[in-house]
Amino acid sequence: MAKSCKGLAKELVKCLSESDCVKVENRPYRECAGEKSPSIPSECVGLRETYFNCKRGQVDMRARIRGNKGY
């Protein structure tokens, strides 16, 4: 279950690396992922929300019994 969100994390980093926030503004991934600026595409925002829900599912006891959905 620890690796169930790994694919989402890689996709999020890939999406952020192609965004203007990282390319043009030369800001770290952590700063770009934490804000809702127009330089981040809506695709990355959706991936960020999905990754958050995946990580939250690892802590939820009901999801721990059934297993996380994964990617």
Predicted model as a PDB file, atoms N, CA, C, CB and O in Angstrom, pLDDT in the B-factor column:
MODEL        1                                                                  
ATOM      1  N   MET A   1       0.820  -1.189   0.000  1.00 60.00           N  
ATOM      2  CA  MET A   1       0.000   0.000   0.000  1.00 60.00           C  
ATOM      3  C   MET A   1       0.864   1.254   0.000  1.00 60.00           C  
ATOM      4  CB  MET A   1      -0.933  -0.003   1.198  1.00 60.00           C  
ATOM      5  O   MET A   1       0.400   2.318  -0.409  1.00 60.00           O  
ATOM      6  N   ALA A   2       2.081   1.153   0.439  1.00 67.00           N  
ATOM      7  CA  ALA A   2       2.954   2.324   0.473  1.00 67.00           C  
ATOM      8  C   ALA A   2       3.283   2.822  -0.927  1.00 67.00           C  
ATOM      9  CB  ALA A   2       4.239   2.001   1.220  1.00 67.00           C  
ATOM     10  O   ALA A   2       3.563   4.005  -1.120  1.00 67.00           O  
ATOM     11  N   LYS A   3       3.249   1.928  -1.895  1.00 79.00           N  
ATOM     12  CA  LYS A   3       3.602   2.309  -3.261  1.00 79.00           C  
ATOM     13  C   LYS A   3       2.391   2.620  -4.136  1.00 79.00           C  
ATOM     14  CB  LYS A   3       4.404   1.214  -3.897  1.00 79.00           C  
ATOM     15  O   LYS A   3       2.548   2.860  -5.333  1.00 79.00           O  
ATOM     16  N   SER A   4       1.196   2.620  -3.567  1.00 80.00           N  
ATOM     17  CA  SER A   4      -0.001   2.788  -4.385  1.00 80.00           C  
ATOM     18  C   SER A   4      -0.131   4.194  -4.958  1.00 80.00           C  
ATOM     19  CB  SER A   4      -1.223   2.460  -3.570  1.00 80.00           C  
ATOM     20  O   SER A   4      -0.827   4.371  -5.958  1.00 80.00           O  
ATOM     21  N   CYS A   5       0.503   5.192  -4.372  1.00 87.00           N  
ATOM     22  CA  CYS A   5       0.418   6.563  -4.872  1.00 87.00           C  
ATOM     23  C   CYS A   5       1.659   6.972  -5.655  1.00 87.00           C  
ATOM     24  CB  CYS A   5       0.206   7.521  -3.720  1.00 87.00           C  
ATOM     25  O   CYS A   5       1.779   8.128  -6.062  1.00 87.00           O  
ATOM     26  N   LYS A   6       2.568   6.052  -5.867  1.00 90.00           N  
ATOM     27  CA  LYS A   6       3.838   6.373  -6.505  1.00 90.00           C  
ATOM     28  C   LYS A   6       3.649   6.828  -7.956  1.00 90.00           C  
ATOM     29  CB  LYS A   6       4.763   5.165  -6.456  1.00 90.00           C  
ATOM     30  O   LYS A   6       4.321   7.756  -8.408  1.00 90.00           O  
ATOM     31  N   GLY A   7       2.749   6.185  -8.675  1.00 91.00           N  
ATOM     32  CA  GLY A   7       2.490   6.571 -10.060  1.00 91.00           C  
ATOM     33  C   GLY A   7       1.914   7.973 -10.167  1.00 91.00           C  
ATOM     34  O   GLY A   7       2.269   8.728 -11.072  1.00 91.00           O  
ATOM     35  N   LEU A   8       1.028   8.319  -9.247  1.00 91.00           N  
ATOM     36  CA  LEU A   8       0.461   9.665  -9.235  1.00 91.00           C  
ATOM     37  C   LEU A   8       1.526  10.706  -8.919  1.00 91.00           C  
ATOM     38  CB  LEU A   8      -0.677   9.755  -8.219  1.00 91.00           C  
ATOM     39  O   LEU A   8       1.528  11.792  -9.500  1.00 91.00           O  
ATOM     40  N   ALA A   9       2.421  10.383  -8.010  1.00 92.00           N  
ATOM     41  CA  ALA A   9       3.485  11.324  -7.654  1.00 92.00           C  
ATOM     42  C   ALA A   9       4.386  11.595  -8.860  1.00 92.00           C  
ATOM     43  CB  ALA A   9       4.320  10.777  -6.472  1.00 92.00           C  
ATOM     44  O   ALA A   9       4.781  12.736  -9.099  1.00 92.00           O  
ATOM     45  N   LYS A  10       4.706  10.554  -9.612  1.00 93.00           N  
ATOM     46  CA  LYS A  10       5.551  10.728 -10.795  1.00 93.00           C  
ATOM     47  C   LYS A  10       4.841  11.569 -11.858  1.00 93.00           C  
ATOM     48  CB  LYS A  10       5.942   9.359 -11.378  1.00 93.00           C  
ATOM     49  O   LYS A  10       5.455  12.432 -12.485  1.00 93.00           O  
ATOM     50  N   GLU A  11       3.554  11.315 -12.057  1.00 94.00           N  
ATOM     51  CA  GLU A  11       2.792  12.095 -13.032  1.00 94.00           C  
ATOM     52  C   GLU A  11       2.691  13.558 -12.616  1.00 94.00           C  
ATOM     53  CB  GLU A  11       1.394  11.505 -13.206  1.00 94.00           C  
ATOM     54  O   GLU A  11       2.761  14.450 -13.461  1.00 94.00           O  
ATOM     55  N   LEU A  12       2.528  13.808 -11.318  1.00 91.00           N  
ATOM     56  CA  LEU A  12       2.438  15.180 -10.821  1.00 91.00           C  
ATOM     57  C   LEU A  12       3.760  15.912 -11.025  1.00 91.00           C  
ATOM     58  CB  LEU A  12       2.046  15.191  -9.334  1.00 91.00           C  
ATOM     59  O   LEU A  12       3.761  17.070 -11.443  1.00 91.00           O  
ATOM     60  N   VAL A  13       4.869  15.269 -10.741  1.00 92.00           N  
ATOM     61  CA  VAL A  13       6.180  15.893 -10.941  1.00 92.00           C  
ATOM     62  C   VAL A  13       6.423  16.152 -12.420  1.00 92.00           C  
ATOM     63  CB  VAL A  13       7.301  15.006 -10.364  1.00 92.00           C  
ATOM     64  O   VAL A  13       6.969  17.192 -12.790  1.00 92.00           O  
ATOM     65  N   LYS A  14       6.024  15.218 -13.260  1.00 93.00           N  
ATOM     66  CA  LYS A  14       6.187  15.394 -14.702  1.00 93.00           C  
ATOM     67  C   LYS A  14       5.355  16.575 -15.208  1.00 93.00           C  
ATOM     68  CB  LYS A  14       5.789  14.108 -15.446  1.00 93.00           C  
ATOM     69  O   LYS A  14       5.822  17.373 -16.020  1.00 93.00           O  
ATOM     70  N   CYS A  15       4.134  16.674 -14.723  1.00 92.00           N  
ATOM     71  CA  CYS A  15       3.258  17.771 -15.135  1.00 92.00           C  
ATOM     72  C   CYS A  15       3.805  19.111 -14.645  1.00 92.00           C  
ATOM     73  CB  CYS A  15       1.832  17.550 -14.601  1.00 92.00           C  
ATOM     74  O   CYS A  15       3.801  20.095 -15.383  1.00 92.00           O  
ATOM     75  N   LEU A  16       4.273  19.144 -13.398  1.00 90.00           N  
ATOM     76  CA  LEU A  16       4.810  20.393 -12.861  1.00 90.00           C  
ATOM     77  C   LEU A  16       6.108  20.796 -13.553  1.00 90.00           C  
ATOM     78  CB  LEU A  16       5.043  20.261 -11.364  1.00 90.00           C  
ATOM     79  O   LEU A  16       6.384  21.986 -13.702  1.00 90.00           O  
ATOM     80  N   SER A  17       6.898  19.825 -13.973  1.00 90.00           N  
ATOM     81  CA  SER A  17       8.157  20.159 -14.636  1.00 90.00           C  
ATOM     82  C   SER A  17       7.921  20.803 -16.002  1.00 90.00           C  
ATOM     83  CB  SER A  17       9.017  18.907 -14.792  1.00 90.00           C  
ATOM     84  O   SER A  17       8.781  21.525 -16.505  1.00 90.00           O  
ATOM     85  N   GLU A  18       6.764  20.544 -16.598  1.00 90.00           N  
ATOM     86  CA  GLU A  18       6.430  21.139 -17.889  1.00 90.00           C  
ATOM     87  C   GLU A  18       5.655  22.443 -17.749  1.00 90.00           C  
ATOM     88  CB  GLU A  18       5.631  20.162 -18.713  1.00 90.00           C  
ATOM     89  O   GLU A  18       5.340  23.076 -18.757  1.00 90.00           O  
ATOM     90  N   SER A  19       5.343  22.855 -16.537  1.00 88.00           N  
ATOM     91  CA  SER A  19       4.560  24.071 -16.328  1.00 88.00           C  
ATOM     92  C   SER A  19       5.456  25.310 -16.351  1.00 88.00           C  
ATOM     93  CB  SER A  19       3.798  23.993 -14.998  1.00 88.00           C  
ATOM     94  O   SER A  19       6.674  25.208 -16.209  1.00 88.00           O  
ATOM     95  N   ASP A  20       4.842  26.474 -16.532  1.00 87.00           N  
ATOM     96  CA  ASP A  20       5.580  27.727 -16.559  1.00 87.00           C  
ATOM     97  C   ASP A  20       6.156  28.081 -15.194  1.00 87.00           C  
ATOM     98  CB  ASP A  20       4.685  28.844 -17.044  1.00 87.00           C  
ATOM     99  O   ASP A  20       7.162  28.786 -15.110  1.00 87.00           O  
ATOM    100  N   CYS A  21       5.541  27.609 -14.147  1.00 85.00           N  
ATOM    101  CA  CYS A  21       6.004  27.907 -12.797  1.00 85.00           C  
ATOM    102  C   CYS A  21       7.428  27.397 -12.591  1.00 85.00           C  
ATOM    103  CB  CYS A  21       5.061  27.289 -11.757  1.00 85.00           C  
ATOM    104  O   CYS A  21       8.251  28.086 -11.988  1.00 85.00           O  
ATOM    105  N   VAL A  22       7.720  26.208 -13.080  1.00 87.00           N  
ATOM    106  CA  VAL A  22       9.056  25.628 -12.920  1.00 87.00           C  
ATOM    107  C   VAL A  22       9.981  26.084 -14.037  1.00 87.00           C  
ATOM    108  CB  VAL A  22       8.980  24.096 -12.894  1.00 87.00           C  
ATOM    109  O   VAL A  22      11.135  26.433 -13.785  1.00 87.00           O  
ATOM    110  N   LYS A  23       9.481  26.085 -15.282  1.00 88.00           N  
ATOM    111  CA  LYS A  23      10.323  26.419 -16.422  1.00 88.00           C  
ATOM    112  C   LYS A  23      10.721  27.889 -16.450  1.00 88.00           C  
ATOM    113  CB  LYS A  23       9.614  26.064 -17.699  1.00 88.00           C  
ATOM    114  O   LYS A  23      11.907  28.214 -16.513  1.00 88.00           O  
ATOM    115  N   VAL A  24       9.737  28.771 -16.403  1.00 88.00           N  
ATOM    116  CA  VAL A  24       9.993  30.198 -16.596  1.00 88.00           C  
ATOM    117  C   VAL A  24      10.415  30.879 -15.295  1.00 88.00           C  
ATOM    118  CB  VAL A  24       8.752  30.882 -17.159  1.00 88.00           C  
ATOM    119  O   VAL A  24      11.387  31.635 -15.268  1.00 88.00           O  
ATOM    120  N   GLU A  25       9.681  30.606 -14.224  1.00 87.00           N  
ATOM    121  CA  GLU A  25       9.940  31.292 -12.952  1.00 87.00           C  
ATOM    122  C   GLU A  25      11.043  30.633 -12.133  1.00 87.00           C  
ATOM    123  CB  GLU A  25       8.676  31.343 -12.132  1.00 87.00           C  
ATOM    124  O   GLU A  25      11.487  31.203 -11.136  1.00 87.00           O  
ATOM    125  N   ASN A  26      11.494  29.448 -12.528  1.00 89.00           N  
ATOM    126  CA  ASN A  26      12.565  28.703 -11.840  1.00 89.00           C  
ATOM    127  C   ASN A  26      12.291  28.524 -10.352  1.00 89.00           C  
ATOM    128  CB  ASN A  26      13.896  29.415 -12.023  1.00 89.00           C  
ATOM    129  O   ASN A  26      13.173  28.735  -9.520  1.00 89.00           O  
ATOM    130  N   ARG A  27      11.077  28.138 -10.028  1.00 88.00           N  
ATOM    131  CA  ARG A  27      10.704  27.904  -8.639  1.00 88.00           C  
ATOM    132  C   ARG A  27      10.725  26.410  -8.354  1.00 88.00           C  
ATOM    133  CB  ARG A  27       9.309  28.498  -8.331  1.00 88.00           C  
ATOM    134  O   ARG A  27      10.572  25.606  -9.273  1.00 88.00           O  
ATOM    135  N   PRO A  28      10.914  26.024  -7.088  1.00 89.00           N  
ATOM    136  CA  PRO A  28      10.929  24.582  -6.759  1.00 89.00           C  
ATOM    137  C   PRO A  28       9.550  23.945  -6.945  1.00 89.00           C  
ATOM    138  CB  PRO A  28      11.406  24.371  -5.307  1.00 89.00           C  
ATOM    139  O   PRO A  28       8.525  24.626  -6.948  1.00 89.00           O  
ATOM    140  N   TYR A  29       9.559  22.615  -7.100  1.00 85.00           N  
ATOM    141  CA  TYR A  29       8.313  21.876  -7.307  1.00 85.00           C  
ATOM    142  C   TYR A  29       7.368  22.045  -6.129  1.00 85.00           C  
ATOM    143  CB  TYR A  29       8.604  20.397  -7.531  1.00 85.00           C  
ATOM    144  O   TYR A  29       6.158  22.179  -6.313  1.00 85.00           O  
ATOM    145  N   ARG A  30       7.908  22.039  -4.935  1.00 86.00           N  
ATOM    146  CA  ARG A  30       7.074  22.120  -3.732  1.00 86.00           C  
ATOM    147  C   ARG A  30       6.297  23.434  -3.687  1.00 86.00           C  
ATOM    148  CB  ARG A  30       7.940  21.978  -2.469  1.00 86.00           C  
ATOM    149  O   ARG A  30       5.126  23.443  -3.307  1.00 86.00           O  
ATOM    150  N   GLU A  31       6.926  24.536  -4.068  1.00 87.00           N  
ATOM    151  CA  GLU A  31       6.236  25.832  -4.086  1.00 87.00           C  
ATOM    152  C   GLU A  31       5.154  25.845  -5.159  1.00 87.00           C  
ATOM    153  CB  GLU A  31       7.239  26.980  -4.329  1.00 87.00           C  
ATOM    154  O   GLU A  31       4.045  26.326  -4.929  1.00 87.00           O  
ATOM    155  N   CYS A  32       5.482  25.318  -6.321  1.00 85.00           N  
ATOM    156  CA  CYS A  32       4.520  25.333  -7.427  1.00 85.00           C  
ATOM    157  C   CYS A  32       3.326  24.422  -7.148  1.00 85.00           C  
ATOM    158  CB  CYS A  32       5.202  24.909  -8.727  1.00 85.00           C  
ATOM    159  O   CYS A  32       2.204  24.733  -7.547  1.00 85.00           O  
ATOM    160  N   ALA A  33       3.560  23.310  -6.473  1.00 84.00           N  
ATOM    161  CA  ALA A  33       2.473  22.379  -6.189  1.00 84.00           C  
ATOM    162  C   ALA A  33       1.549  22.922  -5.109  1.00 84.00           C  
ATOM    163  CB  ALA A  33       3.032  21.025  -5.768  1.00 84.00           C  
ATOM    164  O   ALA A  33       0.378  22.547  -5.064  1.00 84.00           O  
ATOM    165  N   GLY A  34       2.041  23.785  -4.245  1.00 83.00           N  
ATOM    166  CA  GLY A  34       1.253  24.262  -3.118  1.00 83.00           C  
ATOM    167  C   GLY A  34       0.371  25.448  -3.400  1.00 83.00           C  
ATOM    168  O   GLY A  34      -0.394  25.851  -2.524  1.00 83.00           O  
ATOM    169  N   GLU A  35       0.438  26.020  -4.561  1.00 78.00           N  
ATOM    170  CA  GLU A  35      -0.355  27.215  -4.833  1.00 78.00           C  
ATOM    171  C   GLU A  35      -1.266  27.019  -6.035  1.00 78.00           C  
ATOM    172  CB  GLU A  35       0.555  28.412  -5.061  1.00 78.00           C  
ATOM    173  O   GLU A  35      -1.131  26.059  -6.794  1.00 78.00           O  
ATOM    174  N   LYS A  36      -2.184  27.944  -6.184  1.00 76.00           N  
ATOM    175  CA  LYS A  36      -3.112  27.909  -7.311  1.00 76.00           C  
ATOM    176  C   LYS A  36      -2.887  29.142  -8.173  1.00 76.00           C  
ATOM    177  CB  LYS A  36      -4.589  27.835  -6.822  1.00 76.00           C  
ATOM    178  O   LYS A  36      -3.705  30.062  -8.188  1.00 76.00           O  
ATOM    179  N   SER A  37      -1.783  29.150  -8.880  1.00 72.00           N  
ATOM    180  CA  SER A  37      -1.471  30.285  -9.735  1.00 72.00           C  
ATOM    181  C   SER A  37      -1.879  29.972 -11.175  1.00 72.00           C  
ATOM    182  CB  SER A  37       0.035  30.632  -9.655  1.00 72.00           C  
ATOM    183  O   SER A  37      -2.054  28.807 -11.531  1.00 72.00           O  
ATOM    184  N   PRO A  38      -2.029  30.995 -11.991  1.00 78.00           N  
ATOM    185  CA  PRO A  38      -2.400  30.744 -13.397  1.00 78.00           C  
ATOM    186  C   PRO A  38      -1.285  30.079 -14.200  1.00 78.00           C  
ATOM    187  CB  PRO A  38      -2.786  32.048 -14.068  1.00 78.00           C  
ATOM    188  O   PRO A  38      -1.534  29.599 -15.306  1.00 78.00           O  
ATOM    189  N   SER A  39      -0.063  30.040 -13.670  1.00 77.00           N  
ATOM    190  CA  SER A  39       1.030  29.409 -14.414  1.00 77.00           C  
ATOM    191  C   SER A  39       1.016  27.889 -14.287  1.00 77.00           C  
ATOM    192  CB  SER A  39       2.365  29.948 -13.932  1.00 77.00           C  
ATOM    193  O   SER A  39       1.829  27.206 -14.909  1.00 77.00           O  
ATOM    194  N   ILE A  40       0.085  27.349 -13.473  1.00 85.00           N  
ATOM    195  CA  ILE A  40      -0.046  25.903 -13.326  1.00 85.00           C  
ATOM    196  C   ILE A  40      -1.280  25.458 -14.105  1.00 85.00           C  
ATOM    197  CB  ILE A  40      -0.148  25.487 -11.816  1.00 85.00           C  
ATOM    198  O   ILE A  40      -2.368  25.980 -13.862  1.00 85.00           O  
ATOM    199  N   PRO A  41      -1.146  24.509 -15.034  1.00 87.00           N  
ATOM    200  CA  PRO A  41      -2.306  24.046 -15.801  1.00 87.00           C  
ATOM    201  C   PRO A  41      -3.327  23.329 -14.917  1.00 87.00           C  
ATOM    202  CB  PRO A  41      -1.855  23.117 -16.923  1.00 87.00           C  
ATOM    203  O   PRO A  41      -2.986  22.806 -13.856  1.00 87.00           O  
ATOM    204  N   SER A  42      -4.561  23.313 -15.361  1.00 88.00           N  
ATOM    205  CA  SER A  42      -5.629  22.666 -14.594  1.00 88.00           C  
ATOM    206  C   SER A  42      -5.390  21.159 -14.493  1.00 88.00           C  
ATOM    207  CB  SER A  42      -7.000  22.945 -15.240  1.00 88.00           C  
ATOM    208  O   SER A  42      -5.860  20.522 -13.551  1.00 88.00           O  
ATOM    209  N   GLU A  43      -4.675  20.591 -15.442  1.00 90.00           N  
ATOM    210  CA  GLU A  43      -4.334  19.165 -15.390  1.00 90.00           C  
ATOM    211  C   GLU A  43      -3.485  18.864 -14.147  1.00 90.00           C  
ATOM    212  CB  GLU A  43      -3.577  18.739 -16.678  1.00 90.00           C  
ATOM    213  O   GLU A  43      -3.691  17.855 -13.473  1.00 90.00           O  
ATOM    214  N   CYS A  44      -2.542  19.740 -13.861  1.00 89.00           N  
ATOM    215  CA  CYS A  44      -1.684  19.555 -12.684  1.00 89.00           C  
ATOM    216  C   CYS A  44      -2.477  19.734 -11.388  1.00 89.00           C  
ATOM    217  CB  CYS A  44      -0.504  20.545 -12.719  1.00 89.00           C  
ATOM    218  O   CYS A  44      -2.226  19.041 -10.402  1.00 89.00           O  
ATOM    219  N   VAL A  45      -3.412  20.645 -11.396  1.00 90.00           N  
ATOM    220  CA  VAL A  45      -4.243  20.860 -10.209  1.00 90.00           C  
ATOM    221  C   VAL A  45      -5.088  19.620  -9.952  1.00 90.00           C  
ATOM    222  CB  VAL A  45      -5.148  22.113 -10.379  1.00 90.00           C  
ATOM    223  O   VAL A  45      -5.247  19.210  -8.802  1.00 90.00           O  
ATOM    224  N   GLY A  46      -5.628  19.020 -11.000  1.00 91.00           N  
ATOM    225  CA  GLY A  46      -6.397  17.785 -10.854  1.00 91.00           C  
ATOM    226  C   GLY A  46      -5.542  16.634 -10.344  1.00 91.00           C  
ATOM    227  O   GLY A  46      -5.983  15.854  -9.500  1.00 91.00           O  
ATOM    228  N   LEU A  47      -4.321  16.529 -10.857  1.00 92.00           N  
ATOM    229  CA  LEU A  47      -3.401  15.489 -10.382  1.00 92.00           C  
ATOM    230  C   LEU A  47      -3.040  15.704  -8.917  1.00 92.00           C  
ATOM    231  CB  LEU A  47      -2.126  15.467 -11.238  1.00 92.00           C  
ATOM    232  O   LEU A  47      -2.905  14.744  -8.158  1.00 92.00           O  
ATOM    233  N   ARG A  48      -2.884  16.961  -8.523  1.00 91.00           N  
ATOM    234  CA  ARG A  48      -2.546  17.261  -7.137  1.00 91.00           C  
ATOM    235  C   ARG A  48      -3.663  16.848  -6.198  1.00 91.00           C  
ATOM    236  CB  ARG A  48      -2.247  18.742  -6.970  1.00 91.00           C  
ATOM    237  O   ARG A  48      -3.402  16.291  -5.132  1.00 91.00           O  
ATOM    238  N   GLU A  49      -4.910  17.113  -6.582  1.00 92.00           N  
ATOM    239  CA  GLU A  49      -6.055  16.721  -5.765  1.00 92.00           C  
ATOM    240  C   GLU A  49      -6.180  15.197  -5.685  1.00 92.00           C  
ATOM    241  CB  GLU A  49      -7.346  17.330  -6.332  1.00 92.00           C  
ATOM    242  O   GLU A  49      -6.483  14.651  -4.624  1.00 92.00           O  
ATOM    243  N   THR A  50      -5.949  14.520  -6.799  1.00 91.00           N  
ATOM    244  CA  THR A  50      -6.020  13.066  -6.813  1.00 91.00           C  
ATOM    245  C   THR A  50      -4.921  12.456  -5.950  1.00 91.00           C  
ATOM    246  CB  THR A  50      -5.917  12.545  -8.242  1.00 91.00           C  
ATOM    247  O   THR A  50      -5.155  11.475  -5.244  1.00 91.00           O  
ATOM    248  N   TYR A  51      -3.728  13.034  -6.007  1.00 91.00           N  
ATOM    249  CA  TYR A  51      -2.620  12.558  -5.177  1.00 91.00           C  
ATOM    250  C   TYR A  51      -2.938  12.770  -3.695  1.00 91.00           C  
ATOM    251  CB  TYR A  51      -1.305  13.285  -5.555  1.00 91.00           C  
ATOM    252  O   TYR A  51      -2.658  11.903  -2.867  1.00 91.00           O  
ATOM    253  N   PHE A  52      -3.518  13.911  -3.369  1.00 90.00           N  
ATOM    254  CA  PHE A  52      -3.902  14.179  -1.988  1.00 90.00           C  
ATOM    255  C   PHE A  52      -4.913  13.149  -1.495  1.00 90.00           C  
ATOM    256  CB  PHE A  52      -4.479  15.591  -1.858  1.00 90.00           C  
ATOM    257  O   PHE A  52      -4.786  12.635  -0.383  1.00 90.00           O  
ATOM    258  N   ASN A  53      -5.909  12.849  -2.309  1.00 88.00           N  
ATOM    259  CA  ASN A  53      -6.911  11.853  -1.917  1.00 88.00           C  
ATOM    260  C   ASN A  53      -6.299  10.463  -1.781  1.00 88.00           C  
ATOM    261  CB  ASN A  53      -8.050  11.820  -2.935  1.00 88.00           C  
ATOM    262  O   ASN A  53      -6.720   9.680  -0.929  1.00 88.00           O  
ATOM    263  N   CYS A  54      -5.327  10.158  -2.598  1.00 87.00           N  
ATOM    264  CA  CYS A  54      -4.649   8.863  -2.501  1.00 87.00           C  
ATOM    265  C   CYS A  54      -3.872   8.764  -1.191  1.00 87.00           C  
ATOM    266  CB  CYS A  54      -3.702   8.654  -3.700  1.00 87.00           C  
ATOM    267  O   CYS A  54      -3.941   7.744  -0.506  1.00 87.00           O  
ATOM    268  N   LYS A  55      -3.139   9.811  -0.842  1.00 87.00           N  
ATOM    269  CA  LYS A  55      -2.382   9.804   0.404  1.00 87.00           C  
ATOM    270  C   LYS A  55      -3.314   9.771   1.617  1.00 87.00           C  
ATOM    271  CB  LYS A  55      -1.469  11.030   0.475  1.00 87.00           C  
ATOM    272  O   LYS A  55      -3.007   9.131   2.623  1.00 87.00           O  
ATOM    273  N   ARG A  56      -4.442  10.455   1.520  1.00 86.00           N  
ATOM    274  CA  ARG A  56      -5.411  10.439   2.615  1.00 86.00           C  
ATOM    275  C   ARG A  56      -6.020   9.051   2.754  1.00 86.00           C  
ATOM    276  CB  ARG A  56      -6.515  11.490   2.384  1.00 86.00           C  
ATOM    277  O   ARG A  56      -6.328   8.628   3.868  1.00 86.00           O  
ATOM    278  N   GLY A  57      -6.197   8.342   1.660  1.00 82.00           N  
ATOM    279  CA  GLY A  57      -6.725   6.990   1.692  1.00 82.00           C  
ATOM    280  C   GLY A  57      -5.802   6.011   2.384  1.00 82.00           C  
ATOM    281  O   GLY A  57      -6.254   4.985   2.894  1.00 82.00           O  
ATOM    282  N   GLN A  58      -4.510   6.313   2.408  1.00 82.00           N  
ATOM    283  CA  GLN A  58      -3.569   5.445   3.105  1.00 82.00           C  
ATOM    284  C   GLN A  58      -3.736   5.539   4.616  1.00 82.00           C  
ATOM    285  CB  GLN A  58      -2.141   5.799   2.717  1.00 82.00           C  
ATOM    286  O   GLN A  58      -3.398   4.602   5.340  1.00 82.00           O  
ATOM    287  N   VAL A  59      -4.250   6.655   5.089  1.00 82.00           N  
ATOM    288  CA  VAL A  59      -4.414   6.861   6.524  1.00 82.00           C  
ATOM    289  C   VAL A  59      -5.802   6.408   6.994  1.00 82.00           C  
ATOM    290  CB  VAL A  59      -4.192   8.338   6.875  1.00 82.00           C  
ATOM    291  O   VAL A  59      -5.974   6.017   8.149  1.00 82.00           O  
ATOM    292  N   ASP A  60      -6.779   6.464   6.101  1.00 78.00           N  
ATOM    293  CA  ASP A  60      -8.154   6.100   6.436  1.00 78.00           C  
ATOM    294  C   ASP A  60      -8.235   4.606   6.739  1.00 78.00           C  
ATOM    295  CB  ASP A  60      -9.118   6.473   5.283  1.00 78.00           C  
ATOM    296  O   ASP A  60      -7.847   3.777   5.915  1.00 78.00           O  
ATOM    297  N   MET A  61      -8.733   4.273   7.905  1.00 76.00           N  
ATOM    298  CA  MET A  61      -8.765   2.864   8.327  1.00 76.00           C  
ATOM    299  C   MET A  61      -9.691   2.008   7.453  1.00 76.00           C  
ATOM    300  CB  MET A  61      -9.211   2.771   9.784  1.00 76.00           C  
ATOM    301  O   MET A  61      -9.409   0.832   7.224  1.00 76.00           O  
ATOM    302  N   ARG A  62     -10.781   2.583   6.971  1.00 74.00           N  
ATOM    303  CA  ARG A  62     -11.669   1.812   6.097  1.00 74.00           C  
ATOM    304  C   ARG A  62     -10.982   1.470   4.786  1.00 74.00           C  
ATOM    305  CB  ARG A  62     -12.958   2.587   5.823  1.00 74.00           C  
ATOM    306  O   ARG A  62     -11.128   0.362   4.271  1.00 74.00           O  
ATOM    307  N   ALA A  63     -10.229   2.432   4.246  1.00 64.00           N  
ATOM    308  CA  ALA A  63      -9.521   2.188   3.000  1.00 64.00           C  
ATOM    309  C   ALA A  63      -8.342   1.241   3.215  1.00 64.00           C  
ATOM    310  CB  ALA A  63      -9.038   3.506   2.400  1.00 64.00           C  
ATOM    311  O   ALA A  63      -7.957   0.516   2.298  1.00 64.00           O  
ATOM    312  N   ARG A  64      -7.770   1.242   4.410  1.00 66.00           N  
ATOM    313  CA  ARG A  64      -6.641   0.351   4.692  1.00 66.00           C  
ATOM    314  C   ARG A  64      -7.087  -1.112   4.665  1.00 66.00           C  
ATOM    315  CB  ARG A  64      -6.014   0.691   6.061  1.00 66.00           C  
ATOM    316  O   ARG A  64      -6.316  -1.989   4.275  1.00 66.00           O  
ATOM    317  N   ILE A  65      -8.309  -1.371   5.072  1.00 68.00           N  
ATOM    318  CA  ILE A  65      -8.816  -2.737   5.056  1.00 68.00           C  
ATOM    319  C   ILE A  65      -9.064  -3.190   3.613  1.00 68.00           C  
ATOM    320  CB  ILE A  65     -10.114  -2.844   5.891  1.00 68.00           C  
ATOM    321  O   ILE A  65      -8.687  -4.295   3.225  1.00 68.00           O  
ATOM    322  N   ARG A  66      -9.696  -2.330   2.837  1.00 69.00           N  
ATOM    323  CA  ARG A  66     -10.024  -2.679   1.459  1.00 69.00           C  
ATOM    324  C   ARG A  66      -8.831  -2.525   0.534  1.00 69.00           C  
ATOM    325  CB  ARG A  66     -11.166  -1.825   0.964  1.00 69.00           C  
ATOM    326  O   ARG A  66      -8.755  -3.189  -0.500  1.00 69.00           O  
ATOM    327  N   GLY A  67      -7.904  -1.660   0.895  1.00 67.00           N  
ATOM    328  CA  GLY A  67      -6.774  -1.365   0.016  1.00 67.00           C  
ATOM    329  C   GLY A  67      -7.010  -0.080  -0.731  1.00 67.00           C  
ATOM    330  O   GLY A  67      -8.145   0.234  -1.092  1.00 67.00           O  
ATOM    331  N   ASN A  68      -5.957   0.665  -0.967  1.00 64.00           N  
ATOM    332  CA  ASN A  68      -6.058   1.920  -1.670  1.00 64.00           C  
ATOM    333  C   ASN A  68      -6.320   1.664  -3.150  1.00 64.00           C  
ATOM    334  CB  ASN A  68      -4.787   2.751  -1.476  1.00 64.00           C  
ATOM    335  O   ASN A  68      -5.898   0.641  -3.689  1.00 64.00           O  
ATOM    336  N   LYS A  69      -7.003   2.574  -3.794  1.00 60.00           N  
ATOM    337  CA  LYS A  69      -7.356   2.390  -5.200  1.00 60.00           C  
ATOM    338  C   LYS A  69      -6.132   2.328  -6.094  1.00 60.00           C  
ATOM    339  CB  LYS A  69      -8.264   3.506  -5.659  1.00 60.00           C  
ATOM    340  O   LYS A  69      -6.090   1.537  -7.037  1.00 60.00           O  
ATOM    341  N   GLY A  70      -5.124   3.165  -5.804  1.00 56.00           N  
ATOM    342  CA  GLY A  70      -3.900   3.150  -6.592  1.00 56.00           C  
ATOM    343  C   GLY A  70      -4.038   3.890  -7.891  1.00 56.00           C  
ATOM    344  O   GLY A  70      -4.977   4.657  -8.102  1.00 56.00           O  
ATOM    345  N   TYR A  71      -3.089   3.647  -8.751  1.00 53.00           N  
ATOM    346  CA  TYR A  71      -3.044   4.358 -10.028  1.00 53.00           C  
ATOM    347  C   TYR A  71      -2.668   3.395 -11.111  1.00 53.00           C  
ATOM    348  CB  TYR A  71      -2.056   5.534  -9.986  1.00 53.00           C  
ATOM    349  O   TYR A  71      -2.571   3.782 -12.276  1.00 53.00           O  
TER     350      TYR A  71                                                      
ENDMDL                                                                          
END                                                                             
